[in-house]
Amino acid sequence: MRAAVLTSYDTPPIYGEYPDPAATGEHDMVVEVLAAGLHHLTRAKANGSHYSSTGSLPLVPGVDAVVRDATGRLRYAALDDTAFGTFAERTVIDVRRSVLLPEGIDPVRIAAAMNPGMSSWVALRRRIAFREGQRVLILGATGSAGRMAIQIAKRFGAARIVAAGRDTTRLKSLPGLGADQAITFDEVNAAADVDVVLDFVWGAPAAEAMLPILTARTDRSTPLTWIQIGSIAGETAPIPSAALRAARLHILGSGIGSVPPRDFIAELPELAAAVTEGALDVQARAVPLAQITQAWTDRSGERLVFVP
């Protein structure tokens, strides 16, 4: 079959031939791939930097997709670590890690939205007991996952949403998605009295924002939960010790491992329904899979979705 094949962590995948996948387990199923998104997780796994990378090459990248099964039904499927990713004409899925989708949906839109949407959806549903009326700060709100997080926090009943990012042009569009205030990282003390931080950046920007937020809080004894979700600004953050002593700060992460697979799967149907209903704004661009080498380094605001 034709697929995007990764042979080195230092170079993009190349479109070419790859062995056909085979169903070997009790719950395995070979499916036709209709659309697969290029996510930050996909890139991190493909360059070996993600903590869940296996280090085994060659492989077909791609962590999820909208697929058609052998009976003709549409599914959204999330893959575990495998050499048969979703950037291919066909792949093999564990049906227990998939949800059925209605006919007539836009596969590109679903493929673009599920992974970035799941990051904040699962964080608020499964990592903390998020309550309606709480206030949320989103660090890295101008990216795909951050934009989705604004809409998801609003859907879950956030009383106030502050969106922070570096791209001032993209920040202007965020109030239209539900942000009550859009600010740069230099202005984060304006979000001092939030209850939850959804952090998609980490690194130095997160560390530099933490102390100004904590010291500007009206009541430092009010709990602040900081959820580390992404690390586009750095894998490590030099957190000042005062941040841990000067306020009631709780730092935790949300991702593969900290959330059991069954919890991710349990949230898929409702998220898929929200995307299908059009309740969440999605920016997606379909790209032929044959163009993956050229598109691999694209950093546009749209989520690229490969179509075999």
N, C-alpha and C positions, 0 to 999 in steps of 0.2 A: 504494500500500500504506500501511498504518498504521505509524508509527514515532515514536520520540522524536527531535525535531528541535532542534538547537542553533543559535540565530541570533545569540547574543551570549556573550562570555566572562564576562559579569557576571551572567547569569541562568540558572536551571536550564533543561534541555530541556523542550519542550512536546510533548505527544502530539498528533500530527496526520498529515496526508497528506505523503508524500514520493515522488518518482519511483521506479519499480521499478528494481532493479539489473539490469545486463546483463553477461553474460560476454563480455569483449572480448579476453582473452589466451588463449594456447594452453592454459594450465593452470587457467583460471578455471572456476568452477562456481557457478551460482545454487543456493542451498540454503534450506531452511525452518529458521528459528531456533526452537529448543525452549526454551532457557534461556541467559541471559547474565548474568554477574556484574558487580556494581558495585564495581570495585576502586579502590584509591588511584591507580593508573596512569590509569584511565579518568577520574577526576575531574580529575587534573592535566592531562591532555591537553585536557579539555573547558574548563578555565579558562585555558589557554594557558601555564601555568607549567612544564610538563614540557619538557625539552630537545628532545624529539622532536616537539613540536607543530608543525603545518604553518602555522598562522595563517590557514587558509582556511575561511570560513563561507559558507553554512550547511553543517552536516554532521550525520550520525547518529553519536552516540558509541557506544562499545562496542568492546573490543579482542579479545574472544574469545567463544566460545559452544559449546554443544552443539547440533549441527545434524543435519538429515536431508537426505541428498542425493537426487538425482533417481532413484536406483535403490532408495531406501528404506533405505539403510544409515545408521547413526548414526556421527557423527564429532565429535571435538573439534577445533576450528579456531582458530588464532591469526591475527589479521589484521595486515597491514602498514598503514602510513599510508594512509587512504582516507576518502572522504566517505560511504561506505556501511558504517557500523559495524554492530554486532550488536544494537543496541537497536531492532529492527524485526521485522516479520513474516518478511522474507526479506533475505538479504544475498548478497554474492558472495565466495567464498573462492578462494585458490590451493590446490589439492588437495595440493601439496607441503608446505604448512604445516598439515597436518591429519593426524590419526591415526584409524583406525577403532576404534569402541567396540562391545562386545558388546551384543546386545539384552537388555533387562531391567534395564539400569542405571538409576539415578536421575539424570536430566539435571540437576536442580537441584543435587544434591550434587557432581557432576563440575564443573559450571560454577562453583560456589563455591570449589572446592579448587585447581583447576589453576594459576591465576595466582599466588595467594599462596604455594602450595607450590613453584612453580617458582623463586621468588626464592632460597630457601635451597638447594634441590636443585641448581640450576645453579651457584650460588656454590661449593658444596662439591665438585661434580663437575668443573666446567669452569674455575674461576678459580684453584683451588689443588689441590695433590696431597694431599687430606685423607687421613689414615691412621687406621685403626682404633686406638683407644686414646688418641687426642688429646682434650684438654679444651676445652670450648666455653662461651663467654659469649654470651648473646643479649640485646642491648639493644632494648627494645621488645617484650618477650615476651608481653604481654597482648593484643596485636592479633591479627588472623587470621593474618597472615604469621608473626608471632612464635610463636604457638601451633603452627603447622605446622612451624616450624623446630626446635622442641624434638623433635618426633616424628621428623623427618627426620634430625637429627643422631644421635639414638639408633639409628635404623635403619641408619645408616652406621657405627655402632660407636664412637661417642664414649664415652670412659671416664667423663667427668663433664660434666654440663650445668648451668650456672648461668643462671637466668632472671631478668632484671631488668626492672622496670617501675614505673610510678607508681600504678597502680590496685591498692591493697592487697587489695581484695575479689577481683579477678580473679587476683591472684598466688597466692591460696590454692588455686586449682584446678590450678595448673601441675605440682606433683609427681605428680598423677594422670596427666599426659601423658608423664612421663619425666624431668622436671627433678629433679636431685639437691638443688638449693637454689633457693629463690625469694627475691629480695631487692629492695629499693628502690634507686634510683640513689644514694642517700646511703650505701649499704653496698657499693659496687662493689669496694672494696679487698679484700673477702672473696673476690673472684674473680681476685685478682692473678696467680695462677700458671696461668691458662689458656693454651692455645696459639693459639686462634682466637677472634676476636670477630665475631659477625654483628650488624651495626649497622643497625637499621631506623629510627633516630631522627635521627642527625646533629645539626647545630645546636649550640647551647650545651650541652645535656645531654651530648653525646658528648665535646665538648672538655673539659668539667669533670670527666668521668669518667676521661679518658685518663691524666692525670698521677698521680692516686692509684693507679690500677692499676699503672702502670709503676714507680713508686717503691716500691710494696709487694712487688714480685716478689722471690722468694727468690734468684733468679739473673737479673740484668738482661741477661746475655749470651744467655739462652735466647730464641730468636726468638718474637715475637708478631705474628701476621698479623691485621690489622684490615680487615674487608671491609665497605665502605660499600654498603648495599643500598637503603635508603629514607631519606627526609629529611622526615619528618612534623614534626620540631621545628625545621626551618630548612634552607634551601638552602646556607648557609655555616656553617662552624664555626671559631671562633677558637682554633686549635690552638697551644698554647705551644711555643716553640722547644725548650725543655728536653725535651719529649716525644720529639723526634727525635734528641736527642743522648744522653739518659740511659739508653737501652735499645735493644735490637735490634728496633725497630718497623718493620713493613712495612704501609703503608696502600695499599689498592687498592679499586677499585669493581667491582661486578657488575651488569650491566644491558644494555640495548639499545645496541649499539655495541662495548662491551668484550667481549661474548660474540657471536660470529658467529651469524646466524640458523640455520645448519645445526647448530650445537651445541645450541641450544634445541630444535630439532625432534628431534634424535637422542635427547634425554632424555624426550620426551613419552610414548612408549609405556610405559616402566617406571613413570613417575609415575602415569599414568592407570590402570595395572594395580593399583598400590598403593592408590589411592583406591577403585577398583571393588571390590577385595577387602575393603574395610573396615579396612585396616591403619592408616589415618590418621583421627583424629577430626576431623569437619568440622561447624562450626556455620553453618547456612544457613537463610535464610527466603525463601520464594518470594513475590514481589510482582507483581501484574498490571502490565504495561508501561504501561497507561493511567494508573497512579498515579505515574508517574516524577517529576513536578514536586514532589509532596508528599514523596516518599521520598528525593529527591536529597541532602538534607542530613542524613539519618539517620546517627547516630554510635553505634548500638548495637553490641554485641560480635559480633553475627551478621553474616555476609556476605550482603548482599541480592542476590537473583537475580531478574532480571526475566523474566517469562513472557508472551510475546505473547498 
